[in-house]
Amino acid sequence: MTGRQPTFGRTWLALLIAAVVLSVPAAARADEPIEIFDAHLHYNWEPTPTYKVDEVLALFKKHRVTGILATSRPNTGTHALMDSKAAGLQVVPFIRPYRVRADIGTWFNDPVIFDLVQDEFKRGYYRGVGEFHLSGKAADTEMVKKTVDFAVANDLYLHAHVDAEALEILLKHNAKARIIWAHTGFGLPTERVSALLAKYPAVWGELSYRSGIVDASGKLTQEWRALFERYPDRFLLGSDTWVPERWTRYGEIMAEYRGWLAQLPPAIATHIAHGNARAMFAAK
């Protein structure tokens, strides 16, 4: 009997240590902030980026951003992010129809831009076109229709910074279009947002710069809570790093999102934080 006691003791101790070790990662995961898929990111490259690739990758890791919808002006920045092949980061590239900032106001009537879109698509990895800017009837041009039809024909999403009128024109061009609505109309009343989401099931609202989601104290407003509860699978988050100041505030932007996500039921918060983007951009 005395010869067996140390063996039993060692076995019991080993099991106890294993149980403690296994429990630590689970506890750590519970304390981690919810992961975020940044569905509106610009890594602009004209003439050089403000931050190096390794610096922005470190920023994503620090703030638990595990996926990005990558665009740049010109598309060189997106190429660099794709080439980084960063572990733990899903990079979803979109074609930006801009070479320089001035293209924002002319791309929708410029056949050279449509050539750019077609040439970039030949890289074989793009999942969408945008972000592009349109207001009202500026969306009703031959070049815009060709771009929408090209996206539909090639199973691409459109990332559109548009008002409600331009949004509907895009869908009149081709009812099969799938649109990420940048900023979800900025200050458009939630009743109108809800009506558009109901009318167009292939429209997702991206929430950067969207006003009215929280009140002055950071509390989620009732109208936005109701909208998220009604359409938990139709919203995405984004940083919109269009100027260096947005990169400087990157962690603050993510913290602001997490502040109101924590006020939602966990399942809805997970959908908006990263689940919807993951479902949209699952590997083909």
C-alpha positions in Angstrom: 0.0 0.0 0.0 2.7 2.5 0.9 4.4 2.0 -2.5 1.3 3.1 -4.4 0.5 6.3 -2.5 3.1 8.5 -4.2 1.8 7.4 -7.7 -1.7 8.2 -6.8 -0.7 11.5 -5.4 1.3 12.4 -8.5 -1.7 11.5 -10.7 -4.1 13.5 -8.7 -1.7 16.5 -8.7 -1.2 16.2 -12.5 -5.0 16.2 -13.1 -5.4 19.2 -10.8 -2.7 21.2 -12.7 -4.2 20.2 -16.0 -7.6 21.4 -14.9 -6.2 24.8 -13.8 -4.2 25.2 -17.0 -7.2 24.4 -19.2 -9.3 26.8 -17.3 -7.0 29.8 -17.9 -7.6 30.3 -21.6 -11.3 30.1 -21.2 -11.3 32.8 -18.5 -9.0 34.9 -20.6 -11.2 34.6 -23.6 -14.2 35.7 -21.5 -12.3 38.9 -20.5 -11.2 39.8 -24.0 -13.1 42.5 -25.9 -15.4 41.4 -28.6 -13.6 40.9 -31.9 -14.4 43.4 -34.6 -14.5 43.2 -38.4 -13.6 46.7 -39.8 -15.9 46.9 -42.9 -14.8 50.4 -43.9 -11.1 50.8 -44.0 -8.9 52.9 -46.3 -5.1 52.4 -46.5 -4.5 55.3 -48.8 -1.2 55.5 -50.7 -0.8 58.8 -52.3 2.1 59.3 -52.7 3.0 57.2 -49.6 1.0 55.9 -46.7 1.0 57.7 -43.3 1.7 54.4 -41.5 3.8 51.4 -42.6 2.1 48.1 -43.1 3.5 46.6 -40.0 2.3 49.5 -38.0 -1.3 49.2 -39.1 -1.2 45.4 -38.6 0.0 46.0 -35.0 -2.9 48.4 -34.6 -5.4 45.7 -35.7 -3.9 43.2 -33.4 -3.8 45.6 -30.4 -7.5 46.4 -30.8 -8.7 42.9 -31.7 -9.7 43.7 -35.2 -9.7 40.3 -36.9 -11.0 41.3 -40.3 -10.9 44.3 -42.6 -12.7 45.4 -45.8 -9.5 46.9 -47.4 -9.6 49.7 -49.9 -7.1 52.4 -50.9 -6.5 55.3 -53.2 -4.9 54.2 -55.5 -5.3 50.5 -55.0 -1.6 50.1 -54.2 -2.4 50.1 -50.4 -4.8 47.3 -50.8 -2.2 45.3 -52.7 0.2 45.8 -49.8 -2.3 44.6 -47.2 -3.0 41.5 -49.3 0.7 40.8 -49.7 1.2 41.0 -45.9 -0.7 37.7 -45.4 -1.0 38.6 -41.7 -1.9 35.8 -39.4 -5.2 36.1 -37.7 -6.5 38.8 -40.0 -9.0 38.3 -42.8 -8.3 40.9 -45.5 -11.2 41.4 -47.9 -10.1 43.6 -50.8 -12.4 46.0 -52.7 -11.5 47.9 -55.9 -11.4 51.6 -55.3 -12.4 53.5 -58.5 -10.1 56.3 -57.7 -6.5 57.1 -58.6 -6.4 60.5 -56.8 -8.9 62.3 -54.6 -10.2 64.4 -57.5 -11.7 61.3 -59.1 -14.4 61.4 -56.4 -16.2 64.1 -58.3 -15.8 62.7 -61.8 -15.5 58.9 -61.8 -19.2 58.3 -62.6 -18.7 59.9 -66.0 -15.2 58.7 -66.8 -14.7 55.6 -69.0 -11.1 55.4 -67.9 -12.2 54.6 -64.4 -14.3 51.7 -65.6 -11.2 50.4 -67.4 -9.3 50.7 -64.1 -12.0 48.6 -62.4 -11.8 45.9 -65.0 -8.0 45.8 -64.9 -7.8 45.6 -61.1 -10.3 42.8 -61.2 -7.9 40.7 -63.1 -5.8 40.2 -60.0 -8.4 37.6 -59.1 -8.9 38.3 -55.4 -11.3 41.2 -55.2 -14.7 40.8 -53.5 -16.2 44.2 -54.3 -16.0 47.7 -55.8 -15.9 50.8 -53.7 -16.0 52.8 -51.6 -17.3 55.3 -54.2 -19.3 58.5 -53.7 -22.5 59.5 -55.4 -25.3 62.0 -54.7 -28.8 61.9 -56.1 -29.1 61.7 -59.8 -25.3 61.6 -60.3 -25.9 57.8 -59.9 -27.9 57.8 -63.0 -25.1 57.6 -65.6 -24.0 55.0 -68.1 -20.6 54.5 -66.3 -22.4 53.8 -63.0 -24.8 51.3 -64.6 -21.8 49.6 -66.2 -20.1 49.4 -62.9 -23.2 48.0 -61.1 -23.7 45.4 -63.9 -20.0 44.4 -63.8 -20.3 43.9 -60.0 -23.4 41.7 -60.4 -21.9 39.7 -63.3 -18.8 39.0 -61.2 -20.4 38.3 -57.8 -19.0 41.5 -56.3 -20.4 43.7 -53.6 -20.7 47.5 -54.0 -19.5 49.8 -51.2 -21.5 53.0 -51.8 -21.3 56.3 -50.0 -24.6 57.6 -51.2 -27.8 59.3 -50.2 -31.2 57.5 -50.3 -32.0 58.7 -53.8 -28.7 57.4 -55.3 -29.0 54.2 -53.3 -32.3 53.5 -55.0 -30.9 54.4 -58.5 -28.1 51.9 -58.0 -30.7 49.2 -57.4 -32.8 50.3 -60.4 -29.7 49.8 -62.5 -29.7 46.2 -61.4 -32.0 44.7 -58.9 -29.4 41.9 -58.1 -26.9 44.4 -56.8 -25.6 43.8 -53.3 -24.7 47.0 -51.5 -22.8 48.0 -48.4 -24.3 51.4 -47.6 -21.4 53.4 -46.1 -22.5 55.5 -43.1 -26.1 54.2 -43.4 -27.4 57.6 -44.6 -25.4 59.6 -42.0 -28.4 61.4 -40.2 -31.3 59.9 -42.2 -34.2 59.2 -39.9 -34.3 55.6 -38.6 -37.8 55.2 -40.0 -36.4 55.8 -43.5 -33.4 53.5 -42.9 -35.8 50.8 -41.7 -38.0 51.2 -44.8 -35.1 50.9 -47.2 -33.7 47.8 -45.4 -37.2 46.2 -45.6 -37.5 47.1 -49.3 -34.0 46.0 -50.3 -32.9 42.8 -48.6 -29.4 42.9 -50.3 -28.4 46.2 -48.6 -26.3 46.3 -45.4 -25.8 49.4 -43.3 -22.2 50.3 -42.4 -22.1 52.5 -39.3 -19.0 54.8 -39.4 -19.9 58.5 -38.8 -23.6 57.4 -38.3 -25.3 59.9 -35.9 -28.0 59.1 -33.4 -26.9 55.6 -32.3 -26.1 56.8 -28.8 -27.1 59.8 -26.7 -24.8 62.3 -25.1 -24.1 59.8 -22.2 -23.2 57.0 -24.6 -26.4 55.1 -24.0 -27.9 53.3 -27.0 -31.0 55.1 -28.2 -34.3 53.3 -28.3 -34.8 53.8 -32.0 -31.4 52.3 -32.9 -31.9 49.4 -30.4 -35.2 48.6 -32.1 -33.5 48.8 -35.5 -30.7 46.4 -34.5 -33.1 44.0 -32.9 -35.3 44.0 -36.1 -32.3 43.7 -38.5 -29.5 42.0 -36.5 -28.0 40.6 -39.7 -27.9 43.8 -41.7 -25.3 46.0 -40.0 -21.5 46.3 -40.1 -18.9 48.4 -38.3 -16.2 50.5 -39.9 -13.4 52.9 -39.0 -13.3 54.9 -42.3 -9.6 55.8 -42.0 -9.8 58.3 -44.8 -7.5 60.8 -43.1 -4.5 60.3 -40.6 -6.6 61.5 -37.7 -8.8 58.5 -38.0 -5.8 56.2 -37.7 -4.7 58.2 -34.6 -8.1 57.6 -33.1 -8.4 54.0 -34.2 -8.5 52.5 -30.7 -11.0 55.1 -29.6 -13.3 54.4 -32.5 -13.2 50.6 -31.7 -13.9 51.4 -28.0 -16.9 53.5 -28.9 -18.4 50.7 -30.9 -17.8 48.2 -28.0 -19.4 50.7 -25.6 -22.8 50.4 -27.3 -22.4 46.8 -28.5 -22.2 45.8 -24.8 -25.7 47.2 -24.3 -27.2 44.8 -26.9 -28.0 41.1 -26.4 -24.8 39.1 -27.0 -26.0 37.4 -30.1 -27.0 40.7 -31.8 -23.7 42.3 -30.7 -21.8 39.4 -32.2 -23.6 39.7 -35.5 -22.9 43.4 -35.8 -19.3 43.3 -34.5 -18.1 40.6 -36.9 -20.6 37.8 -37.6 -22.4 39.6 -40.5 -19.1 40.4 -42.3 -17.8 36.9 -41.8 -21.0 35.4 -43.4 -20.8 37.9 -46.3 -17.2 37.3 -47.0 -16.9 33.6 -46.3 -14.4 31.9 -48.6 -15.9 30.9 -51.9 
